[in-house]
């Protein structure tokens, strides 16, 4: 482990030297790549330096106890030794986690798509509930949300698509992809029977040109007249845009903006994210086959979670987690759920290293 840590420190210092060269700012792609790599190593380097300092303090305290006759000095050394020896195990565990292979997508912003599934109006209502839950969680993390597209039904929301930007957004929200099931008594139910409905959540990393560039020669763009509410100018102009990725037959339509150009830009942004996400999911599927137990790899058909309102219970089926605090979770207190999923993944990765 220490050989690996020394190599990490050497790489960190090498990157720091590169960033000290003023000419790097003239090469923005290179600057961005080096800055990102250095930032990813920083936590490991800081933790290792703190660990080395603790080990040096332990060694110094042992030398004092071995050679020093003064009782006051010996007592101080005993206190230092006891305090620092108590830190070692926890620091080593933290460093092992920091050395785990990182998901290169963790720093990315995301596009989130929430769709009503089985359950009619109740599913559409739950789309709105989950979207609100994410809005609270996004605010709690200091991230920003931007609405891209929304399709409202007679009750609730059929589909909503929004982007989330901030620090390490994908590292946490990636665990939300999949089927979410809700069990509760609908407002329209007169006999108090519990109904089950489902929605699907897709969390897609935003594609930038360094990773993936959508080939517009493979995209068909159609314009048509917007439908539904939106005012006269929306309904009487061909402002709606439908984009189709011909090789995969992936279709995205956008009509929320009055401007055809804005609708086109939004639709292409969503399309690029969908194509990029599909590439990532294929890669993750291969990794998941090799590393069973990892979660957050994005199987959209997997039922990942149940929200049982009568019991006030949330169950995450991937890791066997059950919490009886649904009222707080649905108001945005998602951290206990996501932290548990992250801890599970880290444990599986550590287990894989030991095998």
Order of alpha helices (4+ residues) and beta strands (2+ residues): alpha-alpha-alpha-beta-alpha-beta-beta-alpha-beta-beta-beta-alpha-beta-beta-alpha-beta-beta-beta-alpha-alpha
